Amino acid sequence: MRTVTHRRVVVTGIGCVSNLGCSAAKTWEAMKAGRSGITPLRTFPQNEDWTVRFAGEIHDFDPSHVVDGREQKRIDRVALFAMVAADEAVRDSGYDIRNTGDPYRHGTIIGSGIGGVLTMEEGHTKLLQTGPRRVSPFVVPRLMVNAAAGNVSIQFNLRGPSTSVASACASSGHAMGMAMQIIQRGDCDVMVAGGAEAAITPLTLSAFASMKALSTRNDDPTKASRPFDKDRDGFVLSEGSAVVILEELEHARKRGARIYAELVGYGATGDAYHIAAPDEQGSGAFKAMEVALRDAELNATDVGYINAHGTSTPLGDKAEVGAVKRLFGDHAYKLAMSSTKSMTGHGLGAAGGIETIPTLMSIYEGVLAPTINLENPDEGFDLNFVPNVPQEAKVDVALNNTFGFGGHNVSLVFKRLA
């Protein structure tokens, strides 16, 4: 039990850039419709040597309403994603964060697993082709993992804590959990938090393919991401960003803010097992969910929905399902658990942020996003995975799980505001 009283933290704004739509509303509507955002690759040319020729690319991204054309050239795609998502989240919150209040009471944490890898690849090619004198002076400020947080901080004059988290696919989860704690202990009133990734590049795609981590269903990309299905063969690489506005409860109430849900729990653990493979028993995932529920002062039986990490990898899905069944016991068969990566693919460091959208909406709208492509659940996968079509349900408590290479595990608990 807590020995001190923490300030309460709520979500008052959401923003998203995904392959389902370049806004939170479009992304959510596509999720409810069970639409896949996976397409054949357009970003760079490929030949028969490429074993994977599809991804979750964003084709209609235009940041010009946030960043002018000249400035865009100085910023990597990953940071542009974050800036556009942050702009939407701030507008959605109804709080003029740039011009209201003490800027030292406003902060940001934006996670990214890889950062500006596109800039790194292009810069290295330029070096080899034209020599060191022709390398751009913007390479370093573009490729930094913290560039997304830094640019968002400048964008909104956020002078409180400004940092980034790089914990692979758990980056967004860590960012939001740490931002929650900053508000809880009274250091800030408002935090802009989430994650971004833009890693659909030749090097990254080929490296994941070499690891045998990616699906190779080139003949049917929209069916490639199939969490919990016995025919799953790996994850689908995708990109994007999602940002939420976390706000101290009384600060939000005083200005009459619309509140999606309260963020009440954060659990973070390490597998200490393998740099790229999950603990087969899911012990780290189990403990992260257990710690998050303890932090929230809730019981397992209070949970109505889990947005799973659910990457569509054979080992990862098995470990997560096993962890859920062990922690929740009989209640595992009463809650619902879906993986929206079945539609978006895996956004790496952005994944936890993007998946916060359906987690929040399960509480706010009472609709559960489906796991599409779930045709034949794997052996022992006998839970309610919300197969193929959305479900309506009254959810008071929902979990968002994000796990990453390096053995990083994060679980966040959201609750209907009482």
Order of alpha helices (4+ residues) and beta strands (2+ residues): beta-alpha-beta-beta-alpha-alpha-beta-alpha-alpha-alpha-beta-alpha-beta-alpha-beta-alpha-beta-alpha-beta-alpha-beta-alpha-alpha-beta-beta-beta-beta
